Amino acid sequence: MTKKPRITIPEEEDLIHHIMLTTELSWKYRITRANINEWLSNFKGEIFDLGYERRLALWLLTNFVYYNENEVRHLCKTLHNDFIHYQILKDYPDFKDVEAVLTDINKKTLYFALGRSGESGGFISYYFRKENKLSTKNFVLNPNDIDKDVKQIVFIDDVTLSSGKSQAIRYLKKDVEDFFPKKRILLLTLIASEKAIKNVKEKGYEIINCITLSERNQCFSDSSTVFDIHKTHLKDCENFSLHYGKKLNPSHPLGHKNAQLLFGFFYNTPNNSLPIFWADVNGWKPIIRRYHKNYKETNYDEIGRFI
C-alpha cells in the first residue's frame, strides 16, 4: 500500500457535514449519515489507506451536481425562452408585432420527444409542455398526420453528451428519415457537451441547450474544476475511481464513453456520471440511484414481488 503525503482535502467529518447540508438545503433530497456510511462501506482500502479513500469519495460527492424538480422546471422554461429568442432573431429580425410572431411560431412548430417511448425525452417533454403552457396539439402524436402549415419539428431531450455516433444523432437520423424528411429540425436539450453540439451541427441539425459542458466539467481532465484547489490529489482520485469503476462497469469505469461527469437529476442519474455513485451491482450500495433502460421482455415474476 502506497504511503500518501499529508492530506490537504477537508477532514471526513467536515465533508460529511457539508454534504448533509447541501443535500437538504440545495438538493431538496435528504441524504442521511447512515446513507453516506453505507455508501462509504463500498471502499475497502484496496488502492490507498482506507481513510484516504473515504475522503476522496466524499470529495467527489461534494462536487456532485443534483438537479431537483424545481430546477428541472426552471431549465424547461429557460430552454423554451431561448428557443423563442433564437427563432425571432433568425426568422423575424424586423418584427413589429410580438403576439403575431409568437402565433406564427406556434403554428409552424411541432414538438417531438427524442428517443423511444418511456425514455427521458418523453419525461422532459411533459415538463416542457406543462411549464411553458403549450397545447398538447403542439406535440406529435401521429407523425404521419401533420398539418401542412408545420414547417419545423423540435426534438426534446434532457442530455446530449456523446460525440461521434451518439444516441441523439441515431434517433434524429432515424426519425427525420422516417417521418420528417422535408422539415426543419431542431434539438432542444437541457444539458449538452461542446463536442456533442459540434457534432449535431455538423450533421445539419440546429441545437439549443441551457447548460454547456466543457473539458473543465470532466472530473479528471487537467482543467477540471473539481481539482482547481487540490490538484495534487487529481491522479490519486482518478486511479481510485478507475479501480472501483472497473468492478462496476468494466467497459466504462469512469462513465459512459469516459465522460467523467458528476451530475444527476431527481428522476435519474445519467450513465455518463461516475459509476461509483449510481452502480447497483455486485453488492455495491449506490448513494444516488440510476434506473437502467430495459430493452428486454418485462419480467412479471420480478414485478410480482411488489403486488
C-alpha positions as CSV (number, residue, x, y, z in Angstrom):
1,M,0.0,0.0,0.0
2,T,1.4,3.4,-1.1
3,K,2.1,5.9,1.6
4,K,0.5,9.2,0.9
5,P,1.6,12.8,1.7
6,R,-0.2,15.0,4.2
7,I,-3.8,15.2,3.0
8,T,-5.0,18.7,2.1
9,I,-8.6,17.9,1.3
10,P,-11.0,18.6,4.2
11,E,-11.5,16.2,7.1
12,E,-14.0,13.4,6.8
13,E,-16.4,14.9,9.3
14,D,-16.3,18.3,7.6
15,L,-17.1,16.7,4.3
16,I,-20.0,14.7,5.6
17,H,-21.4,17.8,7.4
18,H,-21.2,19.8,4.1
19,I,-22.8,17.0,2.1
20,M,-25.7,16.7,4.5
21,L,-26.4,20.4,4.5
22,T,-26.1,20.7,0.7
23,T,-28.4,17.8,0.0
24,E,-31.1,19.0,2.4
25,L,-31.0,22.7,1.6
26,S,-30.0,22.7,-2.1
27,W,-30.8,19.3,-3.5
28,K,-34.1,19.1,-1.5
29,Y,-33.1,15.4,-1.3
30,R,-32.1,14.4,2.1
31,I,-29.1,12.0,2.4
32,T,-28.7,10.8,6.0
33,R,-25.4,10.0,7.7
34,A,-26.5,6.3,7.5
35,N,-26.8,6.6,3.7
36,I,-23.3,8.1,3.5
37,N,-21.8,5.5,5.8
38,E,-23.4,2.7,3.8
39,W,-22.0,4.1,0.6
40,L,-18.6,4.6,2.1
41,S,-18.6,0.9,3.2
42,N,-18.1,0.1,-0.5
43,F,-14.5,1.3,-0.3
44,K,-12.1,-1.2,1.3
45,G,-8.7,0.5,1.1
46,E,-7.7,-1.6,-1.9
47,I,-5.8,1.3,-3.6
48,F,-4.8,3.7,-0.7
49,D,-5.2,3.9,3.0
50,L,-8.9,3.4,3.8
51,G,-9.3,6.9,5.4
52,Y,-7.8,8.5,2.3
53,E,-10.1,6.6,0.0
54,R,-13.1,7.7,2.0
55,R,-12.1,11.3,1.8
56,L,-11.5,11.1,-1.9
57,A,-15.0,9.6,-2.3
58,L,-16.6,12.3,-0.1
59,W,-14.7,15.0,-2.0
60,L,-16.2,13.7,-5.3
61,L,-19.7,13.7,-3.7
62,T,-19.4,17.3,-2.5
63,N,-18.8,18.2,-6.2
64,F,-21.8,16.2,-7.5
65,V,-24.5,18.5,-9.0
66,Y,-28.0,17.3,-8.4
67,Y,-30.9,18.9,-10.3
68,N,-34.1,18.7,-8.3
69,E,-37.6,19.0,-9.7
70,N,-37.8,22.8,-9.3
71,E,-34.5,23.2,-11.1
72,V,-35.7,21.0,-14.0
73,R,-38.9,23.0,-14.3
74,H,-36.8,26.2,-14.4
75,L,-34.5,24.7,-17.1
76,C,-37.5,23.8,-19.2
77,K,-38.8,27.4,-19.0
78,T,-35.3,28.7,-19.9
79,L,-35.0,26.3,-22.8
80,H,-38.3,27.5,-24.3
81,N,-37.4,31.1,-23.8
82,D,-34.0,30.6,-25.6
83,F,-35.8,28.7,-28.4
84,I,-38.3,31.6,-28.9
85,H,-35.5,34.2,-28.9
86,Y,-33.5,32.1,-31.4
87,Q,-36.5,31.8,-33.7
88,I,-37.2,35.6,-33.6
89,L,-33.5,36.5,-34.3
90,K,-33.3,34.0,-37.1
91,D,-36.6,34.3,-38.9
92,Y,-38.2,37.6,-37.7
93,P,-35.4,40.1,-37.3
94,D,-37.6,43.1,-38.2
95,F,-40.7,42.1,-36.3
96,K,-43.2,44.7,-35.2
97,D,-45.9,42.6,-33.5
98,V,-44.7,40.2,-30.8
99,E,-48.0,38.4,-30.5
100,A,-48.2,37.8,-34.2
101,V,-44.7,36.4,-34.3
102,L,-45.4,34.1,-31.4
103,T,-48.6,32.9,-33.0
104,D,-46.8,32.2,-36.3
105,I,-44.0,30.2,-34.5
106,N,-46.6,28.2,-32.6
107,K,-48.5,27.5,-35.9
108,K,-45.3,26.2,-37.7
109,T,-43.9,24.2,-34.8
110,L,-44.5,20.7,-33.5
111,Y,-42.6,19.1,-30.6
112,F,-41.4,15.5,-30.5
113,A,-39.7,13.6,-27.7
114,L,-36.3,12.3,-28.7
115,G,-35.8,8.6,-28.3
116,R,-38.0,5.7,-27.6
117,S,-41.3,5.9,-25.7
118,G,-40.8,5.8,-22.0
119,E,-37.3,7.3,-22.1
120,S,-36.2,10.6,-20.7
121,G,-37.1,12.6,-23.8
122,G,-40.8,11.8,-23.1
123,F,-40.4,12.7,-19.4
124,I,-38.8,16.0,-20.1
125,S,-41.4,16.8,-22.9
126,Y,-44.1,16.5,-20.3
127,Y,-42.4,19.1,-18.1
128,F,-41.5,21.3,-21.1
129,R,-45.2,21.3,-22.2
130,K,-46.5,21.9,-18.7
131,E,-44.1,24.6,-17.6
132,N,-44.5,26.6,-20.9
133,K,-48.3,26.2,-21.1
134,L,-48.1,24.7,-24.5
135,S,-51.1,22.9,-26.0
136,T,-51.0,19.1,-26.4
137,K,-51.8,19.8,-30.1
138,N,-48.2,21.1,-30.4
139,F,-46.8,17.7,-29.6
140,V,-46.5,15.0,-32.3
141,L,-48.8,12.0,-31.7
142,N,-49.1,10.6,-35.2
143,P,-46.1,11.6,-37.4
144,N,-48.0,10.5,-40.5
145,D,-50.7,13.1,-40.0
146,I,-49.1,16.5,-39.7
147,D,-50.7,19.8,-40.8
148,K,-49.3,21.3,-44.0
149,D,-48.5,24.6,-42.1
150,V,-46.0,22.8,-39.9
151,K,-42.5,23.8,-41.1
152,Q,-40.3,22.6,-38.2
153,I,-40.0,19.7,-35.8
154,V,-38.4,20.3,-32.4
155,F,-37.0,17.3,-30.7
156,I,-36.7,17.4,-26.9
157,D,-34.3,15.6,-24.6
158,D,-32.6,16.1,-21.2
159,V,-28.9,15.5,-22.1
160,T,-26.9,15.3,-25.3
161,L,-23.3,14.5,-24.4
162,S,-21.6,12.0,-26.7
163,S,-19.8,13.0,-29.8
164,G,-19.4,10.8,-32.9
165,K,-22.2,8.2,-33.4
166,S,-24.2,9.4,-30.4
167,Q,-27.7,8.2,-29.5
168,A,-29.1,11.6,-30.2
169,I,-27.8,11.5,-33.8
170,R,-29.0,8.0,-34.3
171,Y,-32.5,8.9,-33.2
172,L,-32.6,12.1,-35.1
173,K,-31.4,10.5,-38.3
174,K,-34.0,7.7,-38.0
175,D,-36.9,9.8,-37.1
176,V,-36.2,12.5,-39.6
177,E,-35.8,10.0,-42.4
178,D,-38.8,8.0,-41.4
179,F,-41.3,10.8,-40.6
180,F,-40.0,14.3,-41.2
181,P,-37.8,14.3,-44.3
182,K,-38.7,17.8,-45.5
183,K,-39.0,19.6,-42.2
184,R,-36.6,21.9,-40.5
185,I,-35.1,20.1,-37.5
186,L,-34.1,21.5,-34.1
187,L,-32.9,19.7,-31.0
188,L,-33.7,21.3,-27.6
189,T,-31.8,19.8,-24.7
190,L,-31.2,20.8,-21.1
191,I,-27.5,19.9,-21.0
192,A,-25.1,19.3,-23.9
193,S,-21.4,19.0,-24.2
194,E,-19.3,21.1,-26.6
195,K,-18.4,18.1,-28.6
196,A,-22.0,16.9,-28.9
197,I,-23.1,20.4,-30.0
198,K,-20.4,20.5,-32.7
199,N,-21.4,17.0,-33.9
200,V,-25.1,17.8,-34.1
201,K,-24.5,20.9,-36.1
202,E,-22.1,19.1,-38.4
203,K,-24.9,16.6,-39.2
204,G,-27.0,19.5,-40.4
205,Y,-29.3,19.9,-37.3
206,E,-29.8,23.0,-35.1
207,I,-29.4,22.7,-31.4
208,I,-30.3,24.9,-28.4
209,N,-29.4,24.0,-24.8
210,C,-29.4,25.6,-21.4
211,I,-26.1,24.3,-20.0
212,T,-22.9,23.6,-21.9
213,L,-20.3,21.2,-20.5
214,S,-16.7,21.6,-21.5
215,E,-13.5,19.7,-20.6
216,R,-13.5,21.6,-17.3
217,N,-16.5,19.5,-16.3
218,Q,-14.7,16.3,-16.8
219,C,-13.7,15.2,-13.4
220,F,-10.1,14.1,-14.1
221,S,-9.1,16.4,-17.0
222,D,-6.1,18.7,-16.5
223,S,-8.5,21.7,-16.4
224,S,-11.1,20.1,-14.1
225,T,-12.9,22.5,-11.8
226,V,-13.2,19.7,-9.2
227,F,-9.5,19.8,-8.5
228,D,-8.8,23.6,-9.0
229,I,-7.6,23.7,-5.4
230,H,-6.4,20.2,-4.7
231,K,-4.6,19.5,-7.9
232,T,-2.1,17.1,-6.2
233,H,-5.0,14.7,-5.5
234,L,-6.3,14.5,-9.0
235,K,-4.4,11.5,-10.2
236,D,-4.9,9.6,-6.9
237,C,-8.7,10.2,-7.2
238,E,-8.7,9.1,-10.9
239,N,-6.8,5.8,-10.0
240,F,-9.2,5.2,-7.1
241,S,-12.3,5.8,-9.2
242,L,-10.9,3.7,-12.1
243,H,-10.1,0.8,-9.8
244,Y,-13.6,0.6,-8.2
245,G,-15.3,1.7,-11.5
246,K,-13.8,-1.4,-13.3
247,K,-15.6,-3.6,-10.8
248,L,-18.9,-2.0,-11.5
249,N,-18.8,-1.1,-15.2
250,P,-15.7,-2.7,-16.8
251,S,-16.2,-1.1,-20.3
252,H,-16.9,2.4,-18.9
253,P,-15.4,2.6,-15.4
254,L,-15.4,6.5,-15.4
255,G,-18.8,6.8,-17.0
256,H,-20.2,6.1,-20.5
257,K,-17.5,6.8,-23.1
258,N,-15.2,8.1,-20.4
259,A,-17.4,11.1,-19.7
260,Q,-16.1,11.5,-16.1
261,L,-19.2,13.6,-15.1
262,L,-20.6,14.4,-11.7
263,F,-24.3,15.2,-12.1
264,G,-27.8,13.7,-11.9
265,F,-31.5,14.6,-12.0
266,F,-34.2,13.9,-9.4
267,Y,-35.7,11.3,-11.8
268,N,-32.5,9.5,-12.8
269,T,-28.7,9.7,-13.0
270,P,-27.1,9.5,-16.5
271,N,-24.6,6.7,-17.0
272,N,-22.1,9.4,-18.1
273,S,-21.6,10.1,-14.4
274,L,-19.1,8.1,-12.4
275,P,-20.4,4.5,-11.7
276,I,-19.2,4.7,-8.1
277,F,-22.2,6.9,-7.4
278,W,-25.0,5.0,-9.1
279,A,-24.0,1.4,-9.7
280,D,-26.2,-1.3,-8.1
281,V,-24.2,-4.5,-9.0
282,N,-22.0,-7.0,-7.2
283,G,-23.3,-5.9,-3.8
284,W,-22.4,-2.2,-4.4
285,K,-24.5,0.2,-2.5
286,P,-25.2,3.4,-4.5
287,I,-25.6,6.8,-3.0
288,I,-27.6,8.2,-5.9
289,R,-29.5,5.5,-7.8
290,R,-29.7,5.1,-11.6
291,Y,-32.7,3.4,-13.2
292,H,-31.4,1.5,-16.2
293,K,-33.3,1.0,-19.5
294,N,-34.7,-2.4,-20.0
295,Y,-34.9,-3.4,-23.7
296,K,-35.9,-7.0,-23.0
297,E,-39.3,-8.5,-22.3
298,T,-40.9,-7.5,-19.0
299,N,-40.2,-10.0,-16.2
300,Y,-43.6,-10.3,-14.4
301,D,-42.2,-12.7,-11.8
302,E,-39.9,-9.9,-10.7
303,I,-42.8,-7.3,-10.7
304,G,-44.9,-9.7,-8.6
305,R,-42.8,-9.1,-5.6
306,F,-44.4,-5.6,-5.3
307,I,-48.0,-6.7,-5.7
